[in-house]
Each structure stands twice: as C-alpha cells, then as structure tokens.
Amino acid sequence: MTAESLAETKHRRDDAGDRAPAVPRRPAGPVALDGHEATVILERTRASVDPELRAAIDSLPGSMRRIALYHFGWERADGTPSAGNAGKAIRPALVLTAATALGGPVAAGAAVRAAAAVELVHNFTLLHDDVMDRDTTRRHRPTAWTVFGDADAILAGDALQALALGWLAQDPHPAAPAAAARLAACVVELCAGQHADTALERRRPGEVRLDEVLTMAEAKTGALLGCACALGALYAGAGEEDVEALDAFGRQAGLAFQLIDDVIGIWGDPHRTGKPAGADLAARKKSLPVVAALTSGTPAAAELAELYEAPYDKEDVARTALAVERAGGRDWAQDEAADRMARAMDELSRAVPDPEAAGGLLALAEFVTRRTG
C-alpha cells in the first residue's frame, strides 16, 4: 500500500447537497471492506473500553466522579443514570486497531487499559477546552462547566488527566512504562498547543500566519491521535521505527481531522454537530479555513479581516462564512485535508505494508475525515 495508490481524491455531496471534504480514497479490491467497517470497529471499541473507563471513573472521589459521569453522558445532572453519548471513541479505537495491525487480537486485548487512558486524556482536554472557549453545548447536552461551574469542571478535568496516567502506570504489561511516559509527554504537547491557540485569539487577524496555525493544530489535535497509534504499536511489541511511523500516521490524520472539524465548525449542520451554526465565527476563532482565507490576498480576505475586527453581530455570521469561502478558505482546507491524508497513508505503509492488516486504521482515518457534521 502506497500513498500514491490511496491519494485519488474527489469532492462529493452529502444528502443535503453540501459539499463534503475531499480525502484520499481506498482502492477497490479484496482489502476494501464495506463502508461500515469503521462503525463496527468503533462499536467494538466502546464495548471493550467502556467497562475499563467506568472502573477507572468509579475510583474517583464522589464529587469528581459525578462530574465525570455527567460529562461522559452516563449520568444526568441530578445523578440519575443516563444512556447518553460518550463520544465516538476514535482515539481508543486507534490504540486497539494499531495493536491489532502489528500484533494481532491478543495485542489489542492487552491494550484496553492503554486505550482507556487515552480516552481519559481526551476528555480531560474537552472539559478544559469547553471552559476556555465558553462552549455551552457538547454531544447535544449542556457542557459540564455550565452545569457545575468553571472550577468544578476544571478540577474534574485535572482528575481525569491524573487518573489516566495513574491507571496506565499500574498496568502490569511490559509496554506500560514507555506508554505512560509517551502519554505524559503528549499531555505537555497538548497543553502547549492549547496555549498557542488561546494566544492566537488575542492577536489581530492580519498578525496570524498559516504555518503557525498548522503547527498549533498538530500539537492540539494531531499529537493525541499520533500518541494513540504509537501506544497500540508499543503494546504490540513493535520496534522504534514502526512506533514512530504510526505516530506520524496519526498526526497527519489528526491534521486532516482538524481541518474537516474546522470546516464543520463554520458550515456544519447544528442538528448534527450539536453546536450553533457558525459558532467558531461568532467566537472569532482563527481556525485553519479562516486563516487561509485571511492570508489569501484577495478582496474577500480584506472584507473578512474587517468583519473579524468588528464587534460580533449575529447578523454577520452568514456574511463572514461567505467571505471565508470566497477567499478560498473552504477549498484550501478540503485540499489540505486530502494532502495530509495522503501523507498519513505513506507513513502507514511504512509500518504496516500489508494492506489487509492496515485496513482497520485506514477505515478509521477515512471515517474521521469524511464527516459532514
């Protein structure tokens, strides 16, 4: 499997007629399973990882446990049980699927605790991001800080981070120490990426470069996806070269994921995203499509800069989205996502040259970059 064989791209339209992002497509053939492959992997991951997550969260003190269970969708605000949405489990799925690709089902079974640790870290970042971004909705319900307050949401996030590292450090598997060290380093990188993101928001539109936003996105989003893949490789007993190749695969796929997420943040359907339309524009976020548009040197870029400098007016959201599109931000983001996926496939082929063995990782990468909402 090579990047060239997987880099055929196309634009398609979803059922509502909106253009979906162009991403590399897997060639037809005996290794290309049906389009439900990723869904099956994610459902299997939830079934194996959720009990581990529940066990970890149940070990928290009562006050922190209540907030965590609410955030994961397993309890309502009043503490009564809920069958809510705990997320797609993409990151733990990457851990288990990478372990399977390099070591088989036995390696994946041994990596469940590592997968849970990655998911705990991911949710620590969500709790904190929601506070910093003042997001009021996540997974179609009020965010934890709006229910319990800023301080409690932050403390619950801190508890999840410590729990993740402690839970992994207690794993008797021989790969656990290296995995815990790698996950801890990833947390530092995530924090640096979030700091860069918040610092960018304080700068004027004309002062932000596209390359620094890409660097920030890799740290904030790509790092944890790369770490998830690397942890799966560690639990499969892979050598350093394969571990690093899978980390690079996850990072590039993560950048593609962020690019598509930024597109959805502007043009996504609120009924599918669970967030208000144009929320990123209303918050004046310097997302990748916006910065690409701002740096395009077009008349629409100048209009967009003026809109971003002006106080927020909800009537201007549609006009701002149109300016981003006219300045090329949407097309650039879609093309860049396709390019990043091609790079990801190249890295994947280094570590897992057998297309059949790599199929699960490829299916997950395609799943996260083919979203339309």
Buried (B, 14 or more C-beta within 10 A) or exposed (E): BBBEBBBEBEEEEBEEEEBBBBBBBBEEEEBBBEEEBBEEBBEBBBEBBBEBBBEBBEEBEEEBBBBBBBBBBBBBBEEEEBEBBBBBBBBBBBBBBBBBBBBEEEBBBBBBBBBBBBBBBBBBBBBBBBBBBEBEBBBBBBBBBBBBEBEBBBBBBBBBBBBBBBBBBEBEBEBBEBBBEBBBEBBEBBBBBBEBBEEBEEEEBEEBEBEBBBBBBBBBBBBBBBBBBBBBBBBBBBEEEBBBBBBBBBBBBBBBBBBBBBBBBBBBEBEBBBBBBBBBBBBBBBBBBBBBBBBBEBEBBBBBBEBBEEEBEEEBBEEBBEBBBBBBBBBBBBBBBBBBBBBBBBBBBBBBEEBBBBBBBBBBBBBBBBBBB
